[in-house]
Structures are given as structure tokens and as C-alpha cells.
């Protein structure tokens, strides 16, 4: 999201592109995964999901 390259993988988070909300198919789908820095994951990604209403419903 931020475009930064991070060589220290401990600072990266494996993120689900589409929220899985307990759906095993989406949870394990490798095409549904992306690598984000912790700051983007905990900040911008969570704000996007809240704006789009993904916190309370399934895809």
C-alpha cells in the first residue's frame, strides 16, 4: 500500500485481500493474500474495511 520495500520480514504482515470472516476457502486461498507493512495493515487497510462495511458482514 505504501510502496516501501522492507528487508526485515518481522515488520511485515500477511494480509487477506478480501476479509475471510471465518470462511475457510478465503482464509487459505493464496490468491487472497498480500504482504503489507504493519503500519499499512493496522492503519489504512483497517480504515478501508470499516468504510466498506466489511467488519460486520461476509463477502
VMD Tcl script that builds the backbone (N, CA, C; Angstrom):
set m [mol new atoms 177]
animate dup $m
set s [atomselect $m all]
$s set {name element resname resid chain x y z} {
  {N N UNK 1 A 0.826 -1.190 0.000}
  {CA C UNK 1 A 0.000 0.000 0.000}
  {C C UNK 1 A 0.869 1.251 0.000}
  {N N UNK 2 A 1.917 1.240 0.789}
  {CA C UNK 2 A 2.777 2.423 0.884}
  {C C UNK 2 A 3.888 2.399 -0.163}
  {N N UNK 3 A 4.160 1.222 -0.728}
  {CA C UNK 3 A 5.184 1.114 -1.757}
  {C C UNK 3 A 6.602 0.953 -1.243}
  {N N UNK 4 A 6.763 0.922 0.071}
  {CA C UNK 4 A 8.097 0.769 0.638}
  {C C UNK 4 A 8.561 -0.681 0.532}
  {N N UNK 5 A 9.854 -0.866 0.341}
  {CA C UNK 5 A 10.459 -2.195 0.361}
  {C C UNK 5 A 11.021 -2.422 1.760}
  {N N UNK 6 A 10.699 -3.563 2.352}
  {CA C UNK 6 A 11.128 -3.861 3.717}
  {C C UNK 6 A 11.913 -5.164 3.719}
  {N N UNK 7 A 13.181 -5.098 4.077}
  {CA C UNK 7 A 14.017 -6.299 4.103}
  {C C UNK 7 A 13.865 -7.076 5.407}
  {N N UNK 8 A 13.393 -6.436 6.448}
  {CA C UNK 8 A 13.184 -7.098 7.739}
  {C C UNK 8 A 11.773 -7.678 7.753}
  {N N UNK 9 A 11.660 -8.969 7.446}
  {CA C UNK 9 A 10.346 -9.593 7.315}
  {C C UNK 9 A 9.551 -9.626 8.622}
  {N N UNK 10 A 10.202 -9.394 9.749}
  {CA C UNK 10 A 9.459 -9.352 11.013}
  {C C UNK 10 A 8.560 -8.117 11.084}
  {N N UNK 11 A 8.771 -7.176 10.173}
  {CA C UNK 11 A 7.955 -5.970 10.136}
  {C C UNK 11 A 6.819 -6.063 9.113}
  {N N UNK 12 A 6.607 -7.261 8.563}
  {CA C UNK 12 A 5.583 -7.469 7.549}
  {C C UNK 12 A 4.440 -8.312 8.099}
  {N N UNK 13 A 3.260 -8.118 7.509}
  {CA C UNK 13 A 2.063 -8.850 7.918}
  {C C UNK 13 A 1.456 -9.505 6.684}
  {N N UNK 14 A 1.088 -10.772 6.813}
  {CA C UNK 14 A 0.363 -11.457 5.750}
  {C C UNK 14 A -1.108 -11.070 5.899}
  {N N UNK 15 A -1.648 -10.398 4.904}
  {CA C UNK 15 A -2.995 -9.835 4.967}
  {C C UNK 15 A -3.918 -10.521 3.977}
  {N N UNK 16 A -5.172 -10.677 4.355}
  {CA C UNK 16 A -6.191 -11.189 3.439}
  {C C UNK 16 A -6.759 -10.012 2.654}
  {N N UNK 17 A -6.680 -10.086 1.341}
  {CA C UNK 17 A -7.173 -9.018 0.476}
  {C C UNK 17 A -8.676 -8.858 0.678}
  {N N UNK 18 A -9.390 -9.946 0.568}
  {CA C UNK 18 A -10.825 -9.970 0.869}
  {C C UNK 18 A -10.974 -10.573 2.257}
  {N N UNK 19 A -11.619 -9.895 3.168}
  {CA C UNK 19 A -11.777 -10.421 4.525}
  {C C UNK 19 A -12.428 -11.807 4.502}
  {N N UNK 20 A -11.872 -12.735 5.247}
  {CA C UNK 20 A -12.380 -14.113 5.219}
  {C C UNK 20 A -13.510 -14.329 6.211}
  {N N UNK 21 A -13.514 -13.638 7.317}
  {CA C UNK 21 A -14.560 -13.727 8.334}
  {C C UNK 21 A -14.996 -15.169 8.600}
  {N N UNK 22 A -14.002 -16.036 8.779}
  {CA C UNK 22 A -14.276 -17.421 9.130}
  {C C UNK 22 A -14.527 -18.342 7.949}
  {N N UNK 23 A -14.465 -17.824 6.746}
  {CA C UNK 23 A -14.681 -18.659 5.552}
  {C C UNK 23 A -13.357 -19.313 5.174}
  {N N UNK 24 A -13.265 -20.617 5.383}
  {CA C UNK 24 A -12.014 -21.346 5.156}
  {C C UNK 24 A -11.476 -21.179 3.745}
  {N N UNK 25 A -12.349 -21.163 2.751}
  {CA C UNK 25 A -11.889 -21.022 1.368}
  {C C UNK 25 A -11.119 -19.736 1.151}
  {N N UNK 26 A -11.624 -18.635 1.679}
  {CA C UNK 26 A -10.919 -17.360 1.538}
  {C C UNK 26 A -9.694 -17.286 2.437}
  {N N UNK 27 A -9.776 -17.912 3.607}
  {CA C UNK 27 A -8.647 -17.878 4.532}
  {C C UNK 27 A -7.412 -18.539 3.928}
  {N N UNK 28 A -7.581 -19.693 3.284}
  {CA C UNK 28 A -6.446 -20.463 2.766}
  {C C UNK 28 A -6.113 -20.162 1.311}
  {N N UNK 29 A -6.886 -19.364 0.617}
  {CA C UNK 29 A -6.660 -19.053 -0.796}
  {C C UNK 29 A -5.428 -18.165 -0.948}
  {N N UNK 30 A -4.390 -18.703 -1.549}
  {CA C UNK 30 A -3.140 -17.942 -1.705}
  {C C UNK 30 A -3.321 -16.691 -2.556}
  {N N UNK 31 A -4.278 -16.726 -3.477}
  {CA C UNK 31 A -4.546 -15.552 -4.313}
  {C C UNK 31 A -5.203 -14.433 -3.498}
  {N N UNK 32 A -5.659 -14.750 -2.301}
  {CA C UNK 32 A -6.303 -13.765 -1.432}
  {C C UNK 32 A -5.327 -13.186 -0.398}
  {N N UNK 33 A -4.054 -13.453 -0.554}
  {CA C UNK 33 A -3.062 -12.974 0.414}
  {C C UNK 33 A -2.163 -11.914 -0.199}
  {N N UNK 34 A -1.763 -10.985 0.632}
  {CA C UNK 34 A -0.795 -9.972 0.230}
  {C C UNK 34 A 0.074 -9.644 1.437}
  {N N UNK 35 A 1.239 -9.139 1.164}
  {CA C UNK 35 A 2.175 -8.776 2.214}
  {C C UNK 35 A 2.129 -7.262 2.397}
  {N N UNK 36 A 1.863 -6.827 3.642}
  {CA C UNK 36 A 1.814 -5.401 3.956}
  {C C UNK 36 A 2.740 -5.104 5.123}
  {N N UNK 37 A 3.218 -3.873 5.176}
  {CA C UNK 37 A 3.934 -3.473 6.378}
  {C C UNK 37 A 2.900 -3.357 7.500}
  {N N UNK 38 A 3.342 -3.506 8.727}
  {CA C UNK 38 A 2.414 -3.488 9.856}
  {C C UNK 38 A 1.657 -2.168 9.939}
  {N N UNK 39 A 2.320 -1.087 9.627}
  {CA C UNK 39 A 1.682 0.224 9.677}
  {C C UNK 39 A 0.511 0.313 8.702}
  {N N UNK 40 A 0.703 -0.138 7.472}
  {CA C UNK 40 A -0.391 -0.124 6.486}
  {C C UNK 40 A -1.504 -1.078 6.898}
  {N N UNK 41 A -1.138 -2.263 7.357}
  {CA C UNK 41 A -2.144 -3.245 7.760}
  {C C UNK 41 A -2.992 -2.734 8.913}
  {N N UNK 42 A -2.353 -2.188 9.925}
  {CA C UNK 42 A -3.073 -1.759 11.126}
  {C C UNK 42 A -3.755 -0.404 10.948}
  {N N UNK 43 A -3.359 0.331 9.929}
  {CA C UNK 43 A -3.915 1.660 9.721}
  {C C UNK 43 A -4.832 1.723 8.521}
  {N N UNK 44 A -4.260 1.966 7.361}
  {CA C UNK 44 A -5.046 2.204 6.148}
  {C C UNK 44 A -5.945 1.029 5.785}
  {N N UNK 45 A -5.436 -0.193 5.875}
  {CA C UNK 45 A -6.254 -1.366 5.499}
  {C C UNK 45 A -7.474 -1.487 6.399}
  {N N UNK 46 A -7.316 -1.279 7.689}
  {CA C UNK 46 A -8.452 -1.378 8.610}
  {C C UNK 46 A -9.458 -0.251 8.348}
  {N N UNK 47 A -8.979 0.947 8.036}
  {CA C UNK 47 A -9.884 2.056 7.712}
  {C C UNK 47 A -10.689 1.752 6.446}
  {N N UNK 48 A -10.040 1.156 5.442}
  {CA C UNK 48 A -10.739 0.793 4.208}
  {C C UNK 48 A -11.851 -0.206 4.498}
  {N N UNK 49 A -11.543 -1.222 5.279}
  {CA C UNK 49 A -12.540 -2.244 5.581}
  {C C UNK 49 A -13.717 -1.652 6.347}
  {N N UNK 50 A -13.453 -0.760 7.276}
  {CA C UNK 50 A -14.543 -0.129 8.035}
  {C C UNK 50 A -15.407 0.734 7.131}
  {N N UNK 51 A -14.756 1.506 6.234}
  {CA C UNK 51 A -15.515 2.351 5.296}
  {C C UNK 51 A -16.396 1.509 4.392}
  {N N UNK 52 A -15.911 0.334 4.009}
  {CA C UNK 52 A -16.643 -0.519 3.082}
  {C C UNK 52 A -17.606 -1.464 3.797}
  {N N UNK 53 A -17.623 -1.429 5.126}
  {CA C UNK 53 A -18.570 -2.216 5.878}
  {C C UNK 53 A -18.212 -3.679 6.036}
  {N N UNK 54 A -16.945 -4.046 5.895}
  {CA C UNK 54 A -16.549 -5.451 5.979}
  {C C UNK 54 A -16.396 -5.961 7.401}
  {N N UNK 55 A -16.531 -5.094 8.359}
  {CA C UNK 55 A -16.339 -5.542 9.732}
  {C C UNK 55 A -17.521 -6.361 10.230}
  {N N UNK 56 A -18.674 -6.237 9.604}
  {CA C UNK 56 A -19.863 -6.903 10.135}
  {C C UNK 56 A -20.500 -7.895 9.183}
  {N N UNK 57 A -19.985 -8.047 7.974}
  {CA C UNK 57 A -20.647 -8.975 7.047}
  {C C UNK 57 A -19.642 -9.742 6.198}
  {N N UNK 58 A -20.114 -10.813 5.597}
  {CA C UNK 58 A -19.293 -11.666 4.741}
  {C C UNK 58 A -19.268 -11.116 3.343}
  {N N UNK 59 A -18.272 -11.528 2.580}
  {CA C UNK 59 A -18.229 -11.222 1.157}
  {C C UNK 59 A -19.083 -12.207 0.435}
}
mol reanalyze $m
mol bondsrecalc $m
mol representation Tube
mol addrep $m
